[in-house]
Amino acid sequence: AAEKAGTAWTHYAYGTSLIARLGSDGTARYYHYDGTGNVRALTDSTGVVVERYDYDDFGSLRNTPSGVSNDRRFSGEQWDNETGYTFLRARYYDPAIGRFISAASARLWPFGRQNTRRQVDSAHTQPPRKGAPGATLSSDILLLLRHFEPAFSERVWHEALVLLVGAILVSGQRTVAAILRVRGLHGERQLVNYHRVLSRARWSSLALSRILLGLLA
């Protein structure tokens, strides 16, 4: 991936998260994360640490960075230097108060991004599409669950939503196999992907807890 500012290009290398950034002057910066996905350090091409970040529980910096250019910080997401907010894909989050600065919008709707009312009605009148995340839950519950989307990447969120909705619907032991069975995905060839959401996918339980606290406040 790449972005242009004026005549300068910045190139980004991604794996499951951002790995490195290469400036137009050839300067490389490599990203190092903690277990919850926060950027903790930047190193140069020789492995020397050129920047460190120390956060409190809500994402505010407890140290003063040296000034190395970088807009990926808390939760590995974009940080706005002018406002001090973190952009969590759908909304801006203010680490100073530990809350989003706006309510969830209609575009977070899980069935699509257009004509929310029509989608709400169709969710109750049309049979669920096989494997459609949340197709068998009420619109109120779906909208509530959608608040947690910014804590996941787009691919992981789809799989996490399948698991979450299935966990609500299933009776008895809540195993991945049981959840997929109740969602009509018991023959899913990509079963391992759903297991990876729980064991290997990069997401932060701390970020989810913050979102939950914001909803309860």
C-alpha positions as CSV (number, residue, x, y, z in Angstrom):
1,A,0.0,0.0,0.0
2,A,1.1,3.6,-0.6
3,E,-0.1,7.1,0.0
4,K,1.1,10.5,-1.4
5,A,1.5,13.8,0.4
6,G,2.4,16.5,-2.0
7,T,5.2,14.9,-4.1
8,A,6.4,12.5,-1.4
9,W,5.3,8.9,-1.4
10,T,5.1,6.6,1.7
11,H,4.9,2.9,1.2
12,Y,3.5,0.4,3.7
13,A,4.2,-3.3,4.1
14,Y,1.4,-5.4,5.7
15,G,1.2,-8.9,7.1
16,T,-1.6,-9.5,9.6
17,S,-0.8,-5.9,10.7
18,L,1.4,-3.1,9.6
19,I,5.0,-4.4,9.4
20,A,7.0,-1.5,8.0
21,R,6.8,2.0,6.5
22,L,9.3,3.2,3.8
23,G,9.5,7.0,3.2
24,S,10.3,8.6,-0.1
25,D,13.8,9.3,1.2
26,G,14.4,5.6,1.7
27,T,14.1,5.7,5.5
28,A,12.5,2.5,6.8
29,R,10.6,2.1,10.1
30,Y,9.6,-1.3,11.5
31,Y,6.7,-1.7,13.8
32,H,6.7,-3.7,17.1
33,Y,3.5,-4.6,18.9
34,D,2.5,-5.8,22.4
35,G,0.0,-8.7,22.9
36,T,-3.0,-6.4,22.5
37,G,-2.0,-4.9,19.2
38,N,-0.6,-1.6,20.4
39,V,2.5,-0.2,18.7
40,R,5.2,-0.2,21.4
41,A,8.3,0.6,19.4
42,L,9.8,1.6,16.0
43,T,13.1,0.4,14.8
44,D,15.3,1.3,11.8
45,S,16.7,-1.0,9.2
46,T,19.6,-1.9,11.5
47,G,17.3,-2.9,14.4
48,V,18.0,0.1,16.5
49,V,15.0,1.4,18.5
50,V,14.2,4.9,17.3
51,E,10.9,5.4,19.1
52,R,9.0,3.9,22.1
53,Y,5.4,4.3,23.2
54,D,4.0,3.7,26.7
55,Y,0.2,3.9,27.1
56,D,-2.2,4.0,30.0
57,D,-5.2,1.6,30.1
58,F,-7.2,3.9,27.8
59,G,-4.6,4.6,25.2
60,S,-3.2,8.0,26.4
61,L,0.6,8.2,26.1
62,R,2.5,8.2,29.4
63,N,5.8,9.1,27.8
64,T,6.8,11.9,25.4
65,P,7.8,10.5,22.0
66,S,11.0,11.8,20.5
67,G,9.2,13.0,17.4
68,V,9.7,10.3,14.8
69,S,6.9,10.6,12.3
70,N,4.3,7.9,12.9
71,D,0.5,7.9,13.0
72,R,0.0,4.3,14.0
73,R,-0.1,3.9,17.7
74,F,-2.8,2.7,20.2
75,S,-4.5,-0.5,19.0
76,G,-2.3,-0.3,15.9
77,E,-4.7,2.3,14.4
78,Q,-4.3,5.8,13.1
79,W,-3.6,8.6,15.5
80,D,-4.6,12.2,14.6
81,N,-1.9,14.6,15.7
82,E,-4.1,17.6,15.7
83,T,-7.0,16.3,17.8
84,G,-5.2,13.6,19.8
85,Y,-7.9,11.1,18.7
86,T,-7.5,7.6,17.4
87,F,-9.4,6.6,14.3
88,L,-10.8,3.1,14.9
89,R,-12.0,2.5,11.4
90,A,-15.5,3.8,11.9
91,R,-15.3,6.4,14.6
92,Y,-12.9,8.6,16.4
93,Y,-11.9,7.5,19.9
94,D,-10.7,10.0,22.6
95,P,-8.1,8.2,24.9
96,A,-8.3,11.1,27.3
97,I,-11.9,10.1,28.3
98,G,-11.8,6.5,27.1
99,R,-14.8,6.9,24.8
100,F,-15.8,7.4,21.2
101,I,-16.7,11.1,20.4
102,S,-19.8,10.1,18.4
103,A,-22.6,7.6,18.4
104,A,-22.5,4.6,16.0
105,S,-23.9,5.6,12.6
106,A,-26.2,3.7,10.3
107,R,-23.3,2.7,8.1
108,L,-22.2,0.2,10.7
109,W,-25.3,-1.8,9.9
110,P,-24.3,-5.5,9.3
111,F,-26.6,-6.1,6.3
112,G,-25.3,-3.3,4.1
113,R,-24.5,0.4,3.9
114,Q,-27.6,1.6,2.2
115,N,-31.3,2.1,3.2
116,T,-31.0,1.0,6.8
117,R,-34.8,0.9,7.4
118,R,-35.4,-1.3,4.5
119,Q,-32.6,-3.7,5.6
120,V,-34.2,-3.8,9.1
121,D,-37.5,-4.7,7.7
122,S,-36.1,-7.4,5.4
123,A,-34.2,-8.9,8.2
124,H,-37.5,-9.8,9.9
125,T,-39.5,-10.8,6.8
126,Q,-37.0,-12.7,4.7
127,P,-35.4,-16.0,5.5
128,P,-31.8,-15.8,6.6
129,R,-29.1,-16.3,4.1
130,K,-27.0,-19.4,5.0
131,G,-24.0,-18.3,7.0
132,A,-25.1,-14.6,7.1
133,P,-23.7,-13.2,10.4
134,G,-26.5,-12.2,12.7
135,A,-29.4,-13.0,10.3
136,T,-31.3,-14.7,13.0
137,L,-31.1,-12.1,15.7
138,S,-33.2,-9.0,16.2
139,S,-32.1,-5.6,14.7
140,D,-31.6,-4.2,18.2
141,I,-29.1,-6.8,19.2
142,L,-27.3,-6.6,15.9
143,L,-26.9,-2.8,16.2
144,L,-25.6,-3.3,19.7
145,L,-23.0,-5.9,18.5
146,R,-21.9,-3.6,15.7
147,H,-20.3,-1.2,18.3
148,F,-17.5,-3.8,18.7
149,E,-16.5,-3.9,15.0
150,P,-13.7,-1.2,15.3
151,A,-11.8,-3.6,17.5
152,F,-11.3,-6.1,14.6
153,S,-10.0,-6.1,11.1
154,E,-12.7,-6.5,8.4
155,R,-12.0,-10.2,7.8
156,V,-11.7,-11.1,11.4
157,W,-14.8,-9.1,12.3
158,H,-17.0,-11.2,9.9
159,E,-15.7,-14.4,11.5
160,A,-16.0,-13.1,15.0
161,L,-19.5,-11.9,14.4
162,V,-20.5,-15.4,13.2
163,L,-19.0,-16.9,16.4
164,L,-20.6,-14.2,18.7
165,V,-24.1,-14.6,17.2
166,G,-23.8,-18.4,17.2
167,A,-22.7,-18.3,20.9
168,I,-25.9,-16.4,21.7
169,L,-28.1,-18.8,19.8
170,V,-26.6,-22.1,20.7
171,S,-27.7,-24.2,23.6
172,G,-25.5,-26.4,25.6
173,Q,-21.7,-26.3,25.3
174,R,-20.5,-23.4,23.2
175,T,-17.8,-25.0,21.1
176,V,-16.8,-23.6,17.6
177,A,-18.3,-26.7,16.0
178,A,-21.6,-26.2,17.9
179,I,-21.7,-22.5,17.0
180,L,-21.1,-23.2,13.3
181,R,-23.8,-25.9,13.3
182,V,-26.4,-23.6,14.7
183,R,-25.4,-21.0,12.1
184,G,-25.9,-23.6,9.3
185,L,-22.1,-23.8,8.7
186,H,-21.4,-27.3,10.0
187,G,-20.0,-28.2,6.6
188,E,-17.7,-25.1,6.5
189,R,-14.4,-26.0,4.9
190,Q,-12.7,-23.1,6.5
191,L,-13.4,-24.2,10.0
192,V,-9.8,-23.5,11.0
193,N,-10.4,-19.8,10.3
194,Y,-12.9,-19.6,13.0
195,H,-10.6,-21.3,15.5
196,R,-7.9,-18.8,14.6
197,V,-10.2,-15.9,15.6
198,L,-9.9,-17.3,19.2
199,S,-6.3,-18.4,19.1
200,R,-4.3,-16.4,16.6
201,A,-6.2,-13.4,15.2
202,R,-5.0,-10.0,16.3
203,W,-7.6,-8.3,18.5
204,S,-7.6,-6.7,21.9
205,S,-9.8,-7.9,24.8
206,L,-8.9,-4.6,26.4
207,A,-10.3,-2.6,23.5
208,L,-13.5,-4.7,23.6
209,S,-13.8,-4.0,27.3
210,R,-13.4,-0.2,26.7
211,I,-16.2,-0.3,24.1
212,L,-18.4,-2.2,26.5
213,L,-17.7,0.3,29.3
214,G,-18.6,3.1,26.9
215,L,-22.0,1.4,26.1
216,L,-22.7,1.0,29.8
217,A,-21.7,4.5,30.8
